């Protein structure tokens, strides 16, 4: 269960990387050294001390680390005095939201303890954090996992109860080394950072909430994600252990009469079906973020069918098709309409799907009635896999 959310600070909470980089260049200029912005940007995610030691070595500077640090801090203070702390858009709202949702929050930053405290107080987010942990207090800076391991320990949590938000290659690498899922924030002001090892990449915080982070956490731990719910139903990804139940539904002739491809799948062995569903989880659920989800009764938790979206090519054009099937024992109770409306509402608010299609056999009167009541309009009669279908669409 996700309990703790750990934020990097520079580049995630405040847009400070340009100021830090320019302050490093300013400090070098006082020593008659000139270089490009690429140089200080290469240290994003690491500690200031590591950067300064490397600067002394690279440029053969005749100055102590302490004196160079004082010079750097003076240059940085001058820039902050002139520019102030610039918060990353919408991150303050996210932090407040996560706190209200009951998550334990922490900062694990390469900045000094004094800098972390000054930033959080200046942005009025200090009370929301349980721990503020500096990379200056551990033996090895990012990309080593030390600061994250210390943060998790101080929060009193386990590694598998946390998720991290980072914007740098070093930070993502440190999170991966700690075995904690990481959300990579692509901050254009953080330089050219390789965040490819992150669980997911985001370009802003305006649409990020606790549900999004929970889904990232569940995806990392291979937990089936609950997509949406209605008054009586839960729509969620189907785990491998429910494949036998799904096959029982497929094998019912009254269910698969209009689903020849599913009928073929039902003839396979359980082992084949499990292997196919493993691939489906990776290639459909994980890749597209949608698929044919399981329809479960809320009160009993039992699987009664499937409902969801799949991408197909029809008449040379890509379509997103909404499909549904229910165990015949649950026909006539309004579950079909309830499931269809639930996934349509989910698509409207969470998926970038503008046009939803449905392919229905002309003989399937029940589905024609259901989709018509859900607002779908008949478009044309078409052929797919040498069979005739009605194409219905819904514009969202």
Phi, psi and omega in degrees: 000134179287122179237323186242137178238122186249124180258136158289164181253298184290118181093347178246312179264318175238146179275066191260349186302318177300320180295317179296317181295315180293325177295322177296318178295320178299318180296319179294324180297326178295341179254017178062036177243131179239134177210181183263169179297335179302328183295302179295331179294337180292346181261005180301130181097343178264175182277160177298320181299317179297319179298315184293319178298320180291323177299316180299319180290313185295321185256008177052052184280137178267070182203147179283160177300319182297316181291322177293325178295319178297317179297315180298315181297323178296317179294319180291319180298322179296319180290320180293322178298323181280324188252336185075179175273125182260109181289145171294133184306133173073358182287328178296319178296321179296316181299315179296317179300314182295323176297316180295331179281356175094009179281149175272124186248146177213158171247132173235098190236153175281352177289167181286160177304322181295319180294318181298315180295320181297318181294310183296325178286322180295327181266005179059038177240002182305316184294343184278347185257132177281323181222143172239111187242129182259140175295343178289349183260006180240164185292319186235129180284170170304137021273006171292153185275004191308313185294326178286321178297319178295319181297313180300318180297317180291334177282348183074028182247173173261159180301324183276016175245010188231162171219153186237146173243120185225160178235001186237157176301314181297320180293316179296318179297321179294319179296318179296321179295330178280348181077032181243133178298145184227135173265124181265117177268117181277092180266116182299340180271003180262012179080188183275086184262134176273104181252020188295340180275357178291155179295323179204152177251140176233156180248004179180171184251003186294333181246015180265132178217186183297325179296318179299313182293324176298319179295319177299316179297314180295321179297317180299320183267013178055041176261137178297134185268132172283122186275306182198178181210158173234193184296325183243350190235153168242134176251118182211164176298144183271120177283164182301326183292346179264002179301318177302321178294321180295319179296322177300321179292315180302323188283355178281117183303328180288344178270315188265010183303325182252016183231073186298324181292323177289323177302321179294319179299322184295342181278347181287164175288164178299320180299318178296317181296320179296316180296320179295323181288327174302314179295324180295319179301314183287314189272338181248295181305308186286320186282309184272334185081006173212178182165194173275107182271167176276143173257118184240143172286130182298313188288326182258339181073015184266148179282127180239000180164197180224149174203137179164199188241145172221149180264131180224168170250126181228124180052039177082004180237145176284135176229155171254113185259133174267126179234153177211142168214143179230147172305136184300338178293345184244015174286152174081011180248006180080007181293325181299311179296321180297318180292316180299314179297323181296316182285330175295316178297322178295316180298322181295323186260342187234342183241146180274063179245114183268330184230120179255131181248159173219130176255119188231133175297138178302339181274348184271077185297325182295318180290322177300317179294317182297310183291328176295318179293333179279358176104003179285147180244139177294134179249308183192169171260134185220174180242139175214129183052041177064022176235151182272138179221153166269133174261121175245148179224156176226124179268127178241000000 
